[in-house]
Amino acid sequence: MKIRKKLFLGFGLLFVVVLFFGAVSIYYIEEISETSKITLKNNYQTLTFTREMRSVLDENDLPLTTKATQTLDGALKKQENNITEPGEREATAGVRKDFSFIVDPKQSLVQKAAIEKDMRAHLNKIDGLNMKAIVDKDNSTHATVEKTTFYLGAMAFLTFLILFVLVVGFPGFIINPLNQFAEGLHAVGEGNYDYRLDLRTSEEFTHLSSTFNVMATSLSESKNASLTRVLAEESRIKALIEETPDAVIGVNEKQEVLFMNALAIRILDLAEVQVIGKSVAGLIKKSPLLKSVIDNTGRDETLKVDQDGGISYFKQKSIEIVAPYLKVNTFDAILYSGYTAGMIYILKDVPELVKGE
């Protein structure tokens, strides 16, 4: 999967969760607000109307005056238009029926007093229904608040969890492959062309690791080809050195013996010693003539060697090995220079020169 797609899915999921979080919050806030609004508007108004009717009955004796009758009838009409609870309609109809008897001039005071008690009972029932509705709605509001708190808390935890995964996991998803890639580049820079990457966290990193592996393989093949050529050249040079009639000694810039043919080993009396790769300083202790060869560098002197019971004379030639050093400057031009990579000493037998002396 591509990094872009993973980013889209991760942040898309976070966006959906946050959007859902906001939608649920708004829904429950509106529900709580609507529940409270209905409770105040309907039930509390009903209690106000019943209180007005009861006040008329408490403050006036039977038969009711015209003003008291009009006040009671007005409050009753408001109640008839504000019926909200189950059973409230029947109780309000009972109040209307009792009111008709109370205001009927044909009814006696004794009958009206009995009807007044029934009317108060109906008013009490209406009050009870609305008080119970207020309590129920208050409990429902609390339950809604608790449910909302739970849902919002769960979504807040889910949002935190997604953010935590993104914050903790995503940097590692990017940084870890980059660190591995940097390690691979460092390994290749150190000459370890066998280093391989296996990045599968995304299509981009998979392609990057594949390209890196191809590069490392190409460098390894190029290195092996170069090494093969170098070894072939070294074999040719060793063969040539061994076949030359002169004694040849090669020393690198660290004063270590690179090569020495059999004639040179015999002349320097080092047949019993492993010379290749050894320090010149150490070999001088076993062959004083080698010290004379090293000290004769830059001078044209004939070396006198006592060997096989006779005296031999050798003409020495010292050749400095200068290796090229190439450097690209800031203007993309290659600067050529050189540095001393060692010395080659050639000892040529000169018996004719001795006889002429």
Secondary structure as GFF3:
##gff-version 3
##sequence-region A 1 357
A	DSSP	alpha_helix	3	38	.	.	.	ID=ss1
A	DSSP	pi_helix	39	43	.	.	.	ID=ss2
A	DSSP	alpha_helix	44	59	.	.	.	ID=ss3
A	DSSP	alpha_helix	66	80	.	.	.	ID=ss4
A	DSSP	alpha_helix	88	102	.	.	.	ID=ss5
A	DSSP	alpha_helix	109	189	.	.	.	ID=ss6
A	DSSP	alpha_helix	203	243	.	.	.	ID=ss7
A	DSSP	beta_strand	247	252	.	.	.	ID=ss8
A	DSSP	beta_strand	257	260	.	.	.	ID=ss9
A	DSSP	alpha_helix	262	267	.	.	.	ID=ss10
A	DSSP	alpha_helix	280	284	.	.	.	ID=ss11
A	DSSP	alpha_helix	288	295	.	.	.	ID=ss12
A	DSSP	beta_strand	302	307	.	.	.	ID=ss13
A	DSSP	beta_strand	310	328	.	.	.	ID=ss14
A	DSSP	beta_strand	334	349	.	.	.	ID=ss15
A	DSSP	alpha_helix	351	356	.	.	.	ID=ss16
###
